[in-house]
Amino acid sequence: MPRLVDRILRLRWMMVPICAYLVITLALPLAHGAAIRGGFVHHAAWVLAGCALMVAAALIGGIAIDLVRATIRRLNHPGGGPS
């Protein structure tokens, strides 16, 4: 079964879309003075929390898939290793 580090490394494909999203929703408004508006910090917190939840959901989903695959392998080969 893959280690947690390996599972996290499998999520590298999410880096570009999430970074692009963060640039569009946070960095560009900051560059145009949104930091002086009161609601921006609230918005930024929700954006960051949403991104963290998406990464966590992908990680948990990957772990669940690994567990299902391992269970199926064990059921198909009950005597130990693969035959």
C-alpha positions in Angstrom: 0.0 0.0 0.0 1.4 3.5 -0.9 2.7 5.7 1.9 1.0 9.0 2.7 3.9 10.9 1.0 3.3 8.9 -2.2 -0.4 9.7 -2.1 0.3 13.4 -1.6 2.7 13.4 -4.6 0.0 11.9 -6.7 -1.9 15.1 -6.2 0.6 17.2 -8.2 -1.8 17.4 -11.1 -4.0 19.7 -8.9 -1.2 22.2 -8.4 -1.6 24.2 -11.6 -5.4 24.6 -11.5 -5.4 25.5 -7.8 -2.5 28.0 -8.3 -4.3 29.6 -11.3 -7.5 29.8 -9.3 -5.6 31.5 -6.3 -3.9 33.9 -8.6 -7.2 34.9 -10.2 -9.3 35.1 -7.0 -6.7 36.5 -4.6 -3.5 37.8 -6.2 -5.1 39.9 -8.9 -7.6 41.6 -6.6 -4.8 42.2 -4.1 -2.7 43.8 -6.9 -5.7 46.1 -7.6 -6.2 47.3 -4.1 -8.8 44.8 -2.7 -6.9 44.5 0.6 -8.3 47.8 1.7 -11.9 46.5 1.4 -13.3 45.0 4.5 -14.7 41.8 2.9 -11.6 40.7 1.1 -10.1 38.9 4.2 -13.4 37.0 4.6 -13.4 36.1 0.9 -9.7 35.0 1.0 -10.4 32.8 4.0 -13.2 31.0 2.2 -11.2 30.6 -1.0 -8.2 29.1 0.9 -10.5 26.9 2.9 -12.2 25.7 -0.3 -8.9 24.8 -1.9 -7.8 23.0 1.2 -11.1 21.0 1.2 -10.7 20.1 -2.4 -7.1 18.8 -1.8 -8.3 16.9 1.3 -11.2 15.3 -0.6 -8.9 14.2 -3.4 -6.5 12.7 -0.8 -9.2 10.9 1.1 -10.7 9.7 -2.2 -7.3 8.3 -3.2 -6.9 6.5 0.1 -10.3 5.0 -0.2 -9.5 3.7 -3.7 -6.3 2.2 -2.5 -8.1 0.5 0.4 -10.8 -0.9 -2.0 -8.1 -2.2 -4.4 -6.2 -3.8 -1.5 -9.4 -5.4 -0.2 -10.3 -6.8 -3.7 -6.7 -8.2 -4.1 -7.0 -9.9 -0.7 -10.3 -11.4 -1.5 -9.1 -12.6 -4.9 -5.9 -14.1 -3.4 -6.8 -15.3 0.2 -3.7 -17.4 0.6 -1.2 -14.6 0.9 0.5 -13.0 -2.1 -0.6 -13.0 -5.7 -0.6 -16.3 -7.6 
